[in-house]
């Protein structure tokens, strides 16, 4: 479970859904207090969860009550006041469940909730990472507590250098609101190596290097961070790991309070209808294939309802990048 990070920017990719549950946890059945009695990652604690830290204590991993939102009990990890220690929480058996999955379900979808916490000077980062048997990060998320920036993680070939890289989820970086719960998800496709990230305001991915590689485990993680001297606390909930034939991440792409765009029918054969609400001014739509190539651009001139002829497109899955006065909204369609 040792890895490195660099910063690169990319957005693309999509898929659709057939599901087989591998692991899940909402922590409500666990007892308030320490998750376990062993921080070496050998003996499982409550709910089968294992904990690891080099210099911390059992009290760094706790089940706590959560009064905000729909949550009851959540997992809380307290980070170090140094730059070197890393805290891990995971449940064994994901690799076994994955090996026993239904034939053809070669995509692993992982979703979870996390709390961004207050303003802080802590350099720590948190998230969930999917590891292979070599301890390398295959996919996941990284959230920096000081900047409140969320990025996607993937093992990737950057001009001949294979490593775990951090990818911007929106242009300029996605900054989340302090003291707020978010639900996010990522998927890994064993057949193609594609990694997809999805959440409020973003939906994209890259083709990674782990083609044909099986996952070992998914870890909640808290990393001290370069030059860190400040303790930070993070809370997690609602973990699910699902094997699917096509990507089926269920997290929302756009906040319900945000201006909305509806596209229908979906799947579509010839004419795609686009309906805009909440006074959103839409200027154009770019249609991208699953490899991130632009296949069509349609100018909309700020009309609320528009028909887009997609009859010339090949059958398959596409992303619609819809540009407006409120930014970009991404929708997924299937062309029959």
Secondary structure, 3 states (H helix, E strand, C coil): CCCCCCEEECCCCCCCCCEEEEEEECCCCCCCEECCCCCECCCCCHHHEEEECCCCCHHHEEEEECCCCCCCEEEEEECCCCCCCEEEEEECCHHHHHHCCCCCCCEEEEEEEEECCCCCCCCCEEEEEEEECCCCEEEEEEEECCCCEEEEEEEEEECCEEEEEEEECCCCCEECCCCCEEEEEEEEECCCCEEEEEECCEEEEEECCCCCCCEEEEEEEEECCCCCCCCCEEEEEEEEEEEECCCCCCCCCCCCCCCCEEEECCCECCEEEEEECCCCCEEEEEEEECCCCEEEEEECCCCCEEEEECCCCCCEEEEEEEEECCEEEEEEEEEC
